[in-house]
Structures are given as C-alpha cells and as structure tokens.
C-alpha cells in the first residue's frame, strides 16, 4: 500500500509538461517499435536490451570479467545494429520525414486524380493483354528526384497511349521504370533499388524486386506488369499484391490517394486553421 501511495502522490505532483514529456517519449518508442516489428532488427534489439539488463546485474554481483565482456559487446552490438540495418533505419527516417508539411506530390483535384488513375489503369490493362513488361511508379509524399535523375526526363501529360508506347519492347525507354508526378510523366527508363528481402517468392523477376525495393524506401505506388504472365501487381510499403483486374487496381489506387488527400494538410491550410481557432477563442 505504501508503494501505491508513493506512485499516486508522484502522479499528482507531476506538472503538465512532465506528462507531455512522458507521452511524447512513449509515442516515439511505440512508433520506433512498430517500424522494426517483425523484422530482423527486432531480434537484434531484443538481444541488446537483454545485454543492457545483464550489465547492472553483473556489476551488482561483482562479476568483473562478465561486466567487461557485456559492456564491450553492447558497444559492438549498437554499431552492428546501425551498420547491418542501415536500410531499415533509412526507411524509418524517411517515414518520419513524411509530415503534413510535405504533401506537394499529392493531387488535390479529385477530377484530375481520377483521370490520371484511369489513364494509368487503362495502360496497365492493355500492356497486360499483350504481355508487355512494365514498371509504373506514382510518386506520393516522398520525393523521388534521385530516381528520376537516373532516367530520361520527359515532362509529358499522362496518357494511356504514351505509357503503352514507352514500354514497347526494344524501344530505348522500355527497360526501366516510368515515374509519374501529379499529372505528368516526369521520367522514363529509371533504375529502382532492388529489395534485399529473402522472404519474397523466388520466381519473381527483377521488375517485381525493383517495385518492392522502391516501396520499401518510399511511399510510392508501384505498378508492375509481368512480361511472362501478363499479371498486374502493386507494391505499397514493401508489400507486393498480385493478380489485379482493371477495376480492382483502379479502386485501390483511388482509395490510397484519396486517403492521403484527406489526412494531409498543407502548411498554409494548417496556419489558416490555427488562425480560425485563435479568433474563435477570442
């Protein structure tokens, strides 16, 4: 009971800033855990935490040699964590960088958005029927300028006919990815990073691995048309789903883009909202 009273009194005496501090830190730890959950990094992190807990125990029991080994192991473990899981750390930092102040690559006009998606879906369906391999990237919040620079800049209006022509076999731009930003085809023949995941189907080719690789490192929507089967696949957040029909692909693309439209506000809109709240309180 005495311990409970101490805890209750401590909570009562806490200031608002202290409570906010605890909540913010708790949220950061929660988000960090969710980013590495069910990945290789999770197992290594558990090992590091276990070593951290053993260090004070070995010190308390005067196990000098054990304490020295654990301390050195912890130092090496942290460095190993940073080096081995550099891709995961990069992805986590990129996700943290996708804030509400950075939504310049999301279409705000619903009519334009639906037209662009329709053109993309039509091209995917036609390419699928002829079993023409294709890799189409729809840029979202994360900028893809480094990827765009690996290809040939086009700056053309998105159209089904142009997309189909780009991927015609033996043409200069067919062997690579085409990047779409808002209502423009900005670049074609681009090189995408391949995934390092060992869990994906071994039968998947380079296009599918490239689609997963880019979606692991950005929030881009990556459409793949297989030249072997003609199947349409979609990679989002490192996950590849396959066998899309025209209607299903259009529906999922529109839903994802609309969801981001609804959840992201521009900096200017947020300032306007804050001004309205201040005026209302006065």
Secondary structure, 3 states (H helix, E strand, C coil): CHHHHHHHHHHHCCCHHHHHHHHHHHHHHHHHHHHHCCCHHHHHHHHHHHHHHHHHHHHHCCCHHHHHHHHHHHHHHHHHHHHHCHHHHHHHHHHHCCCCCCCCCCCCCHHHHHHHHHHHHHHHHHHHHCCCCEEEEECCCCCCHHHHCCCEEEEEECCHHHHHHHCCCCCCCCCCEEEEECCEEEEEEECCCCCCCCCCCCCCCHHHHHHHHHHHHCCCEEEEECCCCCCEEEEECCEEECCCCHHHHHHHHHHHHHHHHHHCCCHHHHHHHHHHHHHHHC
